């Protein structure tokens, strides 16, 4: 069974760093070597890996999405959130990360971000670590 992280977003569009929460689940699972899948089971929210050192990167990404796919547009979907569905197609619903020495093996500046496009809401992120409890010598 995957572990579930609850994410509460504060605005319609948001990028939240969930790296510490994902790492916590890896530690609880005890996986030392393997892979971790992070999956967002929603059609208007996603997950991505990108730079986490400068918050302006996330602001730029969200601003670009808003320019390219505006909230109000000539959409047919009756719920009024077509833009959110389209943005998730670009971001995606899952990421797979290598686990080595019990740690997520991300690049120097990389972080895992939950991407909200139809908030504010409380969402779920599924985390599944697969591997071995200790490295083979």
C-alpha positions in Angstrom: 0.0 0.0 0.0 1.3 3.5 -0.7 1.6 6.0 2.1 -0.6 9.1 1.7 0.6 12.6 2.3 -2.1 15.2 2.8 -1.4 18.5 1.2 -3.4 21.7 1.9 -3.1 24.4 -0.7 -3.8 28.1 0.0 -4.6 29.5 -3.4 -5.9 28.5 -6.8 -2.4 27.8 -8.2 0.5 26.9 -6.0 3.7 24.9 -6.0 4.5 23.3 -2.6 7.8 21.7 -1.7 6.9 18.2 -0.5 10.5 16.8 -0.5 10.7 16.5 3.3 7.4 14.7 3.6 8.4 12.2 0.8 11.8 11.7 2.5 10.0 11.0 5.8 7.9 8.3 4.1 11.1 6.7 2.7 12.7 6.7 6.2 9.5 5.1 7.7 9.5 2.5 5.0 13.1 1.6 5.8 14.1 1.3 2.2 17.8 1.9 1.7 18.3 1.1 -2.0 15.5 1.2 -4.5 13.0 3.7 -6.1 10.3 5.9 -4.8 7.2 6.7 -6.8 5.3 9.9 -6.0 1.8 9.9 -7.5 -1.0 12.5 -7.4 -4.4 10.9 -7.9 -6.1 14.1 -9.1 -6.9 15.5 -12.5 -6.3 19.2 -11.6 -3.1 18.8 -9.6 0.3 17.2 -10.4 3.8 16.7 -9.2 7.2 17.7 -10.7 10.9 18.0 -9.8 12.5 21.3 -10.3 14.8 23.9 -8.6 14.0 24.6 -5.0 16.8 27.0 -4.1 15.1 30.2 -5.5 11.4 30.6 -4.9 11.2 32.8 -8.0 11.5 29.7 -10.2 8.2 28.4 -8.9 6.6 31.9 -9.3 8.0 32.0 -12.9 6.6 28.6 -13.7 3.1 29.4 -12.4 3.1 32.8 -14.2 4.1 31.1 -17.4 1.3 28.6 -17.1 -1.2 31.4 -16.4 -0.1 33.3 -19.5 -0.1 30.3 -21.7 -3.3 28.7 -20.4 -5.5 31.4 -18.7 -8.1 30.5 -16.1 -10.9 32.0 -18.2 -10.8 31.0 -21.8 -13.0 29.6 -24.6 -13.3 26.2 -22.9 -16.1 23.7 -23.2 -15.8 22.0 -19.9 -18.7 23.1 -17.7 -17.0 23.1 -14.3 -14.8 26.1 -15.2 -11.5 24.5 -14.5 -10.3 23.4 -17.9 -7.1 25.4 -17.5 -6.2 23.2 -14.5 -6.7 20.0 -16.5 -4.6 21.3 -19.4 -1.8 22.5 -17.0 -1.6 19.0 -15.4 -1.0 17.5 -18.8 2.2 19.5 -19.0 3.3 18.8 -15.4 2.3 15.1 -15.1 0.9 13.0 -12.3 3.9 11.1 -11.1 7.7 11.1 -10.6 10.1 8.3 -9.9 13.2 9.0 -7.8 16.2 6.8 -7.0 16.7 5.9 -3.3 20.3 5.4 -2.3 21.6 5.0 1.3 18.0 5.6 2.5 17.9 9.1 0.9 16.2 10.4 -2.2 18.9 11.0 -4.8 17.9 14.4 -6.2 20.3 16.8 -7.9 21.9 19.6 -5.9 19.1 22.1 -6.5 16.2 19.7 -7.1 13.1 19.4 -4.9 9.8 17.6 -5.4 6.9 20.0 -5.9 3.1 19.4 -5.6 1.5 21.6 -8.2 -2.0 22.9 -7.5 -4.0 24.3 -10.4 -7.6 24.3 -9.0 -7.4 25.2 -5.3 -7.4 25.9 -2.6 -8.0 22.3 -1.6 -6.8 19.5 0.6 -5.2 16.9 -1.7 -3.5 13.5 -1.5 -0.1 12.5 -2.6 0.7 8.8 -2.8 4.3 7.7 -2.0 5.5 4.1 -2.6 9.1 3.1 -1.9 10.3 -0.2 -3.4 13.6 -1.7 -2.7 15.8 -3.4 -0.1 16.2 -2.5 3.6 20.0 -2.6 3.4 22.6 -2.4 0.6 24.3 -5.5 -0.6 28.0 -5.6 0.0 
